Amino acid sequence: MEEERLKIAVFVDFDNIEIGVKTTLNRRFDIGAVLEAIKERGEVVTKIAYGNWKQAESYSRDMTEHAVQMVQRNTTPGGDKNGADINLALDALEMAFTRDHINAFVIVGGDSDFIALVEKLKQYDKKVFIVGGRAFTSAILQKNCHEFIAYENLVGLHSGARRAAGKEPAAVRPRVEKAMPLVRRALKVLSDREVSPQLGLLKSTLLQLDSTFSERDYGVGSFREFIQKLADAGYVNLKQVDRSLLVELRDGDSAAVPAAAAPAPAPEQPQAPAAPASDEALREIERLFRASLARARWPMYLRNVKQLLKAADPHFDERRLGFTGIHDLVREAQRVGLFRIERDRQGILRVYPGERLTEPAPSESVPLPEEPPPAASPPEPAPEAVASPDAVAPPAPEVAPEPAAESAPAEEQPKRRRAAASRTAARRKSTTRRSKKSPSD
């Protein structure tokens, strides 16, 4: 399914973001870096910034160069701490009501007062992005938007600091390991939905689970590079299907992290009895599947496998057998030959019967073939042949000499024919001579 293209409206709380960047990062706010990052996510339709531009004249030129509409925040004697926030919220809601083609909103600022606006825009089916610094943006705002874009990542502070310290190689592996629980969870969600784990879908699922996720936190510039690092570290497998790149957990991934600590396995060896429990669970799966095998239609989707197991046992729950989900169950069943998993051209998992399932169950007895009754039939033709006395005549047409003639050497037959032909020709010549001589006589 083709993803809907975003048409984005950008609203900048300039006073908030400018002070936050200056105090926490000791930098000058760069509106260009923010807009370039937003363009990667969709088409920017409108850009509005709210602030006291009389006191921020040095930024007016930057805003004008990027075609940002500047709205003046007028100060009052009593103070107007939330004046810009209220104007921004009213304009954003008005645009949501009157501009149906705008389906995404970006709020540049970290004030927690915007949480009510964020929730209202989400209720109207609008996608909401928040741009701000991790240090000065409200945590509740970071967690409740669709995607939080850290300003530090846009200006490259993290990667620059690592390169300057010369510690990038040592920091890469731990950071990638830290991201794996979220990646595993996202891949499980896609598997349960029976959706192919393409890069774009995986990224959007990661953001659904944690809106603060950003691949730039792991020292890479794109999500593809982030996934490639996971593949190089041995956590996932990458599979090219047509023009899409699919991401799959590597088999035995859960054992990859403990394997790194060599001395630890010694005390963990007593846990070996856990394996028979898994075998017992798989035998139960095989029993239930064989009970409803007549209704199976191959190949199946994951949901069909669960429906078939539910039909055999209405109280079936894969989690009671020690599996995290139906995908985990099918993968383990494939390992023992019960199922075979393949992806179709769209990258969706399809389940086929394995060798173990196609074999007869151990309790089934194969019926032996009955002895052939036609053995008694041969004596019947004998009396029928002897019954009629006229049956003696048939041997005559068989003519025994014919086979003898046929059995004669192949060389003698042409000689006899030539001899007969020469005698016939000689007779004709003699007859012709006699007829010619008779008139003269």
Secondary structure, 3 states (H helix, E strand, C coil): CCCCCCEEEEEEEHHHHHHHHHHHHCCCCCHHHHHHHHHCCCEEEEEEEEECCCCCHHHHHHHHHCCCEEEECCCCCCCCCCHHHHHHHHHHHHHHHHCCCCCEEEEECCCHHHHHHHHHHHHCCCEEEEEECCCCCCHHHHHHCCEEEEHHHHCCHHHHHHHHHCCHHHHHHHHHHHHHHHHHHHHHHHHHCCCCCEHHHHHHHHHHHCCCCCHHHHCCCCHHHHHHHHHHCCCEEEEEECCEEEEEECCCHHHHHHHCCCCCHHHHHHHCCHHHHHHHHHHHHHHHHHHCHHHCCCCECHHHHHHHHHHHCCCCCHHHHCCCCHHHHHHHHHHCCCEEEEECCCCCEEEEECHHHHCCCCCCCCCCCCCCHHHHCCCCHHHHHHHCHHHHCCHHHHCCHHHHHHHCCCCHHHHHHHHHHHHHHHHHHHHHHHHHHHHHC
